[in-house]
Amino acid sequence: MHPERRKRQPLVLADAPSGCERNGARISFPSTAERRMSLPPCGRAVQAAALLALTVSAPVSLTAQQAPLNTLTQAERAAGWTLLFDGTSTAGWRGFRMTTMPAGWEAKDGALTRVSEAADIVTVREYANFELTLEWSISPKGNSGIMYRVTEADSNTYETGPEYQVLDDQGHRDGLSRLTAAGSVYGLYPAPEGLVRPVGEWNQARIIVNGNDVEHWLNGTLVAHYVLGSPDWEARVANSKFKQWPGYGRAKAGYIALQEHGGWVGYRNIKIRVLP
């Protein structure tokens, strides 16, 4: 069945708006200049302010907003940021428990890159309280990590330093658990899914360590927050593999480490700001 059709009503033109003239079925509107002049002074001022606001809020090109890779803007320098990687050399880094840089890490295509079998690397300087930002990209099924407050008292970086997980969530088995997925505090605090970018793209990591307060950020989102030494932290450590290492998460200062885990990984735009 079809609904009953309503009878069409003859078209009736409404009265023309004030300031408009009607010629038959055509309506002529005043020009823009005429409308502007017809506004009272306060109205013209409001209109001018609106036009100015539109001009000021116009989007700025991405190129104008971004600095070249592995460089600092004047504002970043003024805020106390320094580079941990210059884009062309491995200066500022060395192998864990070594005095030189392992051959498997290179400055390649503007990234500090693990290109072949190597070892974990660490900064030449130790850091206590800091804000660290960087970009990372990883190979299919790849696994790496960023450790902080690492000491050389134990055999591996992860035995003393908490880890920011770097991972191909879709391809690596660790991606099956949020406790070991990209951005997580490895094995202790989970990171939400749906934030890590596909293999081949660059992800943005941010780590803030201020006293005992620690934050992990992934692509602009806070994904994990914890307090070192808190009852919650102690309980999680006691129920994890890290309980076997008494020095895990105890150092007040230490090195920042990048993990070699058997696959290609690149880090760039590595910047740090020391906090008081």
Secondary structure by P-SEA (a helix, b strand, c coil): cccccccccccccccccccccccccbbbbccaaaaaaaccaaaaaaaaaaaaaaaaaccccccccccccccccaaaaaaccccccccccccccccccccccccccccccccccccccccbbbbccccccbbbbbbbbbccccccccccccccccccccccccccccccccccccccccccccccccccbbbbccccccccbbbbbbbbbcccbbbbbccccccbbbbcccaaaaaaaaacccccccccccccbbbbbbbbccbbbbbccbbbbbcc
